């Protein structure tokens, strides 16, 4: 903790919000690349011959290195040891590297006819790029979280986290709405896979949206250099202001203190359950709109894009409420209940009109605003600040098990529950029509479990006095 004798740079509202704006650029670019392939799933099937299982393998790759090589946990330790400047630049550079490999794989359709380790080479190489990118964006996420705590502790911390998430989800919104129009705009004669053979045909440029994402990531990388300069000034102002840092330096043994904290495990479990019911759903949402609601592929991404659109306004709003009124655990419980409602209705074989899908996505957007706006600002109430980087990385690591496994599970279930997929001819292209009942039931189950854990967290807060139901702003 710190005791201020005179003002430091973070006491300036313009400075701390300016720093937040700069780092949000990096996360905006990262979120766009993370979901840019979602609306392109039908094109991947028609142009490159991918199956739902192939798509699931690719999407699950996001967590390969983070989960199995513990790269995310290593990143958290590096963050606590080396600080936000070094770690942020390392992570944003890693995002650029991973995105570059992914772009190379998708822009080389000849890879689609080869296999490596029993997997289509194009799928494998795109997955490797996505896995490297996944390391970068996850470490960027924990770095940004610690940056916000560093600048906003005692101020509008939940609002700041909400604003950062809102800007990042603008990237998700763009990823839902822009890829198909971009691919169609840059349509050309290219090599495609038809019945396992390479042929020349006129069709969409699937690599164009990924190239656009890569440019955004480079801009985000440059933006973090600008933030690094501001962070140096903040550290200098803290020294000159006479603030005394009484926090102990992070030690490896602190990991033991984190993992023996019951509150940590409840937050981490709620996180993986909640995000496993949302982000993997986003990966398949555009395909769901085509298959269940009969929307045209070119506009199918517009309805899922409403999800991040709603969070632009609601996440900062709910964060502000938490800052001033508290009730963090209660907000997480309500958000989990909304998740159950949305996915249960999606699983029903009735109500198959596009208007119902719009309403459900809007409700899901409310849930996606409620839970994170309360969950992430609650972590510093449970974990000491000198351990935050590692704690965030452990939570993100646990979350990555879901982000890795659930998309693969959904792709596998789609193929297994649709053994004789009907093919509808649209513009001469065969588009698989899937029944999404079972996948949506899986998402509903995650929501139920998150709801239960939310109540357990609220009870633990009453016992330990974390202050999750108390305001963040100190009067």
C-alpha positions, 0 to 999 in steps of 0.5 A: 500500500502507499501513503501519499504526501503530495500529488503524483501523476495518477492524481491527475484525472486527465493523466490516468484517463489518458493512459487508459485510452492509450492501452485500450488501443492495444486491446481493441486490436487484440479483440478484433483479431481474436474473433475475426474468424467467427463470421468466416466459418462458412467460408472456411468450409466452402473455400478451404474444406474445413469441418466444424472439428477443424474449426474447433481445433483452430479455435481451441489453439488460443489456449494451447501454449497458455495452458500446457506450457504455462506461458500465461503463468510465466507471464504473470510472474514476469509482470510482477518481477519486471513491471508493466512496461517490459511485459506490455511491450513483450506481449503486444509484440507477441500478438503481432508475431502470432497474427502474422503466422495466422495470416500466412496460413490463411493466405496460402490455400494450397496448405489445405490439401496437405496434412501434418500430424493428421491435421490439415496443414492449413488448420495446424499452421493457423492454429499455431499462429493463433496459439502464439497470439493467444499468449500475447493477448492474455498476457496483455490482458493481465498487464492492462489489469495491473496498469488500471489498478496502478493508476486508478486504485482509490479512484474510479477503478471499476469504471476504468476497467469497464471502459477498457473492456468496452473499447476492447469489445468494440474490437469484437463488434467490428470482428462480428460485422466487418470480416464478411464485407471485407472478404467480399469486397476484396473477392478475386480469382483464387485457389480454393478446395473443391472435393479435396482438389485445388481449383481456381475460382472467383470467391471471397478473400478470407485473408483480407480481414486478417490482414486488416487485423494485423495492421491494427495490431501493429498500431496497438504495438506502437501505442504501447511504446507511448504508454511506456513513456507515460508510465516512466513519468508516473514512477518518477512522480511517485518518487518525487511526491514522497509516496512510501511503498510498504508492499513487500516485493513479489516472491515465488512463495507468494504463489502458494498464498494465492492458491490457498485462498478460497476467494481466489478459487471462487473468482477463478471458477466463476471466471472460467464458467462464465467466459466458457459460456460466452466467448466460445459461443461468439466463435459459433454465433454467426454460424448459429444465425445461418443454421438456426435462423436462416440468415444470409451469410453476409449479414449473419454477423450483424446480430452477434455484433449487437452483443459487444455493442451493448457492452460499450455503454453498459459495462462502464455504467455497471462499473460506475455503479460498483464504484459508488454503490458496491454489490459486486457479488450480487451483480455476478449472480444476476449476470449468471442468471441471464446467461442461463436464460439466453442459452436455454432459449437458444437451445429450444427448437422453437422461436426460430425468428431473427427477432428472438435472436436479437433480443437474446443477444441483447440480454447476453450483452447485459450479462457480459457487462454485469459480470466482468464489471464486478468480477475483475475489480473484485480481484484486488479486494481479495489479492494483495497488489504485489501479487496481482500480476500472478493472481490475474495470470492464474485466473486467466490460465484457468479461464484458458482451459475453457477457452481452449477446450469448449470451442473444440468440444462444441465443434466435435458435438456439432459433427457428432450430432449431425452425422448427415448434415444437409447441404443447402446450395447457395450461390453454387456453394455448399453450406452445412446446416447444423442443429445447434440444440446440444451445443446450446444445452452445454452453454446453459449448463455452464451458466447454471454452474456459474450461478451456483459459484456466484452464491458461494462467492457471496457467502465467502465474502460475508465470512472473510469480509473482502468487501465485494458488496462495498463501493470501490471509491474511498470517501 
